[in-house]
């Protein structure tokens, strides 16, 4: 997957997309303004989680998460939204430093991250699968994976869950290889036998299989073990602690997108099914 080293500015109210050069560390503060007088909001993403957020053939962020956020800011005319693609760790550190105001990476909720960042209303429902080489040993639980090799990035919800499993079950530990590679690389490594398995969510699995048809197979993760990955089955945008007003406005727009059917429409475009969260998830934020 291509890595993007430029800032992608989306002037949504005018319907104009502009690109400009910049470093991955970000340069504008939360108080910066565009030439139009709008407040600039920088959204940071790792852009390596297709179909949620990735770099498209036009070198611009694309995916379900991006389409939803663009629809949100179409309802917020006082803001100008810019995307910046960087590595996953820099998304979080950039939020902490004030370089970015929104994190866009199909974030699940956990208490540790919830103590550091504000969460929006959920905008997607997700589920996870074990992925193994076709014809090989099927994995249907973490216990089945004891002693096997697993590959994922650092600080990711899935790798955090495997680390937690190993800590609680040292006699049934899973061997972890950390990598900054794209999910497509993890799947290729499973297919060629370099790694025994990986864990991804179902929408990503379906998307990569449709495009690449890897020699792999999947098994659903039991609900109780899925909670080790994420405390619930939803995806969120995240914000620095000082962006309560921005979160409130984004939440208001997300609720409107749920009510008018836009979330359903976008999810059907990307997944072929309705993955919009239930109505009651748009009544109160999770933190």
C-alpha positions as CSV (number, residue, x, y, z in Angstrom):
1,X,0.0,0.0,0.0
2,X,1.2,3.4,-0.8
3,X,2.3,5.7,2.0
4,X,1.3,9.3,1.7
5,X,3.7,12.0,2.8
6,X,1.5,15.0,2.1
7,X,-1.3,16.8,3.8
8,X,-4.7,16.4,2.1
9,X,-6.9,19.4,2.6
10,X,-10.6,19.0,2.1
11,X,-12.6,22.2,1.8
12,X,-15.9,20.5,2.2
13,X,-18.3,23.4,2.3
14,X,-17.0,24.5,-1.1
15,X,-16.7,21.0,-2.4
16,X,-13.1,21.6,-3.4
17,X,-10.2,19.2,-2.7
18,X,-6.7,20.7,-2.4
19,X,-3.4,19.1,-1.6
20,X,-0.3,20.6,0.0
21,X,3.1,19.5,1.2
22,X,3.8,18.9,4.8
23,X,5.6,16.6,7.2
24,X,3.9,13.7,9.0
25,X,4.3,15.4,12.4
26,X,1.7,18.1,11.5
27,X,2.2,21.8,11.6
28,X,-1.1,23.6,12.3
29,X,-2.5,24.1,15.8
30,X,-6.1,23.7,16.8
31,X,-6.6,27.4,16.5
32,X,-5.3,27.8,12.9
33,X,-7.5,29.3,10.2
34,X,-7.7,28.9,6.5
35,X,-7.7,31.8,4.0
36,X,-11.5,31.6,4.0
37,X,-11.6,32.3,7.8
38,X,-12.8,28.8,8.6
39,X,-11.2,26.9,11.6
40,X,-8.9,24.2,10.2
41,X,-9.4,20.8,11.7
42,X,-6.6,18.3,11.1
43,X,-7.7,14.6,11.0
44,X,-4.8,12.1,11.3
45,X,-4.9,8.6,10.1
46,X,-2.6,5.6,9.6
47,X,-4.6,4.9,6.4
48,X,-3.7,1.2,6.4
49,X,-7.0,-0.4,7.3
50,X,-8.9,-1.0,4.1
51,X,-11.9,-0.7,3.6
52,X,-12.1,1.7,6.6
53,X,-9.4,4.1,5.8
54,X,-6.6,3.7,3.2
55,X,-4.7,5.6,0.5
56,X,-6.6,5.3,-2.8
57,X,-5.3,5.2,-6.3
58,X,-5.4,9.0,-6.4
59,X,-3.1,9.2,-3.4
60,X,-5.9,10.6,-1.2
61,X,-7.5,9.0,1.9
62,X,-10.5,6.9,1.1
63,X,-12.7,4.4,2.8
64,X,-15.8,4.1,5.0
65,X,-14.4,6.2,7.9
66,X,-13.4,8.9,5.4
67,X,-16.7,9.0,3.7
68,X,-18.5,9.3,7.0
69,X,-16.2,12.1,8.3
70,X,-16.6,14.0,5.1
71,X,-20.4,13.8,5.4
72,X,-20.0,15.0,9.0
73,X,-18.1,18.1,8.0
74,X,-20.4,18.9,5.2
75,X,-22.8,19.7,8.1
76,X,-20.2,21.9,9.8
77,X,-19.6,25.0,7.6
78,X,-17.5,26.8,10.1
79,X,-14.7,24.2,9.8
80,X,-12.3,23.2,7.0
81,X,-11.1,19.6,7.3
82,X,-7.6,18.4,6.4
83,X,-6.4,14.8,6.4
84,X,-2.8,13.9,7.2
85,X,-1.5,10.3,6.8
86,X,1.1,9.2,9.2
87,X,2.1,6.1,11.2
88,X,-0.3,4.9,13.9
89,X,1.8,5.9,16.8
90,X,2.0,9.5,15.5
91,X,-1.7,9.7,15.2
92,X,-2.0,9.3,19.0
93,X,1.1,11.4,19.9
94,X,-0.1,14.1,17.5
95,X,-3.5,14.3,19.2
96,X,-1.7,14.7,22.5
97,X,0.6,17.5,21.2
98,X,-2.3,19.4,19.6
99,X,-1.1,18.9,16.0
100,X,-4.2,17.0,15.2
101,X,-7.8,17.4,16.5
102,X,-9.3,14.1,15.3
103,X,-8.0,10.5,15.0
104,X,-9.4,8.5,12.2
105,X,-8.4,4.8,12.3
106,X,-11.5,2.8,13.0
107,X,-10.7,3.0,16.7
108,X,-12.3,0.6,19.1
109,X,-12.9,1.6,22.7
110,X,-10.8,0.5,25.7
111,X,-10.5,2.0,29.1
112,X,-6.9,3.0,28.8
113,X,-7.4,4.9,25.6
114,X,-10.6,6.3,26.9
115,X,-8.7,7.9,29.8
116,X,-6.6,9.8,27.3
117,X,-8.9,10.7,24.5
118,X,-12.6,11.7,24.0
119,X,-14.7,9.4,21.9
120,X,-17.4,10.3,19.4
121,X,-20.6,8.5,19.0
122,X,-20.0,5.2,17.2
123,X,-20.3,5.2,13.5
124,X,-19.8,1.5,12.6
125,X,-20.2,-2.0,14.0
126,X,-17.4,-4.4,13.7
127,X,-16.6,-8.1,14.2
128,X,-13.3,-10.1,14.2
129,X,-12.0,-13.3,12.7
130,X,-9.0,-15.6,13.1
131,X,-7.2,-16.0,9.8
132,X,-5.1,-19.1,9.0
133,X,-3.6,-20.8,5.9
134,X,-6.2,-22.6,3.9
135,X,-6.1,-26.3,4.6
136,X,-4.0,-25.8,7.8
137,X,-5.0,-25.8,11.4
138,X,-8.1,-23.8,12.1
139,X,-8.1,-21.5,15.1
140,X,-11.4,-20.9,16.8
141,X,-10.1,-19.5,20.2
142,X,-7.0,-18.0,21.7
143,X,-6.3,-21.3,23.4
144,X,-6.2,-23.0,19.9
145,X,-3.4,-20.5,19.0
146,X,-1.1,-21.4,21.9
147,X,2.5,-21.7,20.7
148,X,1.7,-20.4,17.3
149,X,3.1,-17.3,15.6
150,X,1.1,-14.1,15.2
151,X,1.9,-10.8,13.5
152,X,0.5,-7.3,14.0
153,X,1.4,-3.7,14.8
154,X,2.3,-2.4,18.2
155,X,-0.4,-0.6,20.3
156,X,-3.2,-2.1,18.1
157,X,-6.3,-3.4,19.9
158,X,-5.7,-6.9,18.5
159,X,-2.0,-7.1,19.5
160,X,-3.0,-5.7,22.9
161,X,-5.5,-8.6,23.3
162,X,-2.8,-11.2,22.5
163,X,-0.4,-9.6,24.9
164,X,-3.2,-9.7,27.6
165,X,-3.8,-13.4,26.8
166,X,-0.1,-14.2,27.1
167,X,0.1,-12.4,30.5
168,X,-2.8,-14.4,31.9
169,X,-1.8,-17.7,30.2
170,X,2.1,-17.9,30.1
171,X,1.9,-21.6,29.6
172,X,-0.2,-21.1,26.5
173,X,1.5,-18.0,25.1
174,X,1.2,-16.9,21.5
175,X,4.5,-15.8,19.8
176,X,4.1,-12.2,18.6
177,X,6.0,-10.5,15.8
178,X,5.5,-6.7,15.7
179,X,5.5,-5.0,12.4
180,X,4.4,-1.7,10.8
181,X,3.5,-3.5,7.6
182,X,0.1,-3.2,6.0
183,X,-2.6,-5.7,6.7
184,X,-2.2,-7.1,3.2
185,X,1.4,-8.2,4.2
186,X,0.1,-9.9,7.3
187,X,-2.4,-11.9,5.2
188,X,0.4,-12.8,2.7
189,X,2.6,-14.0,5.5
190,X,-0.2,-16.3,6.7
191,X,-0.8,-17.5,3.2
192,X,2.9,-18.4,2.5
193,X,3.4,-19.9,6.0
194,X,5.7,-17.2,7.3
195,X,3.2,-16.6,10.2
196,X,0.6,-19.1,11.6
197,X,-2.2,-16.6,11.9
198,X,-3.5,-13.1,12.2
199,X,-6.6,-11.5,13.5
200,X,-8.5,-8.8,11.5
201,X,-12.1,-7.6,11.4
202,X,-14.5,-9.2,9.0
203,X,-15.0,-6.2,6.7
204,X,-11.2,-6.0,6.2
205,X,-11.0,-9.7,5.5
206,X,-13.8,-9.6,2.9
207,X,-12.2,-6.5,1.2
208,X,-8.7,-8.0,1.0
209,X,-10.0,-11.4,-0.1
210,X,-12.1,-9.8,-2.9
211,X,-9.0,-7.9,-4.1
212,X,-6.3,-10.5,-3.6
213,X,-7.9,-13.9,-3.0
214,X,-5.2,-15.0,-0.5
215,X,-4.8,-18.7,0.2
216,X,-6.3,-18.3,3.7
217,X,-9.4,-19.3,5.7
218,X,-11.3,-17.6,8.5
219,X,-13.1,-18.5,11.7
220,X,-15.2,-16.2,13.8
221,X,-13.8,-15.2,17.2
222,X,-16.2,-16.1,20.1
223,X,-18.0,-13.1,21.5
224,X,-16.4,-13.5,24.9
225,X,-12.9,-13.4,23.4
226,X,-13.8,-10.6,21.0
227,X,-14.3,-8.5,24.2
228,X,-10.6,-9.0,24.8
229,X,-9.9,-7.0,21.6
230,X,-12.5,-4.4,22.1
231,X,-14.9,-3.8,25.0
232,X,-17.7,-3.3,22.5
233,X,-18.2,-3.9,18.8
234,X,-18.2,-0.3,17.6
235,X,-15.8,2.1,15.9
236,X,-15.2,5.7,16.9
237,X,-13.4,8.9,16.1
238,X,-11.2,10.1,18.9
239,X,-10.3,13.6,20.0
240,X,-7.8,15.3,22.5
241,X,-9.3,16.0,25.9
242,X,-9.5,19.8,25.1
243,X,-11.8,19.3,22.0
244,X,-15.1,18.7,23.8
245,X,-16.9,21.3,21.7
246,X,-15.7,19.8,18.5
247,X,-16.7,16.3,19.6
248,X,-20.2,17.7,20.5
249,X,-20.6,19.1,17.0
250,X,-19.3,15.9,15.3
251,X,-21.7,13.9,17.5
252,X,-24.6,16.1,16.5
253,X,-23.8,15.6,12.8
254,X,-23.3,11.8,13.3
255,X,-26.7,11.5,14.9
256,X,-28.3,13.4,12.0
257,X,-26.5,11.0,9.5
258,X,-27.9,8.1,11.4
259,X,-31.4,9.5,11.4
260,X,-31.5,10.5,7.7
261,X,-30.1,7.1,6.6
262,X,-26.7,8.4,5.4
263,X,-24.7,6.0,7.6
264,X,-26.7,3.1,6.2
265,X,-26.2,4.3,2.7
266,X,-22.4,4.6,3.2
267,X,-22.0,1.3,4.9
268,X,-23.9,-0.5,2.1
269,X,-21.6,1.2,-0.4
270,X,-18.5,-0.2,1.3
271,X,-19.7,-3.4,2.9
272,X,-22.9,-4.4,1.0
273,X,-24.8,-4.4,4.3
274,X,-26.1,-2.0,7.0
275,X,-23.5,-1.6,9.8
276,X,-24.8,1.6,11.3
277,X,-25.0,1.4,15.1
278,X,-28.4,1.2,16.8
279,X,-30.4,4.4,17.5
280,X,-29.7,4.3,21.2
281,X,-25.9,4.5,20.6
282,X,-26.5,8.2,19.6
283,X,-27.9,9.3,22.9
284,X,-24.8,9.4,25.1
285,X,-21.1,9.3,24.5
286,X,-19.1,6.4,26.0
287,X,-16.7,8.7,27.9
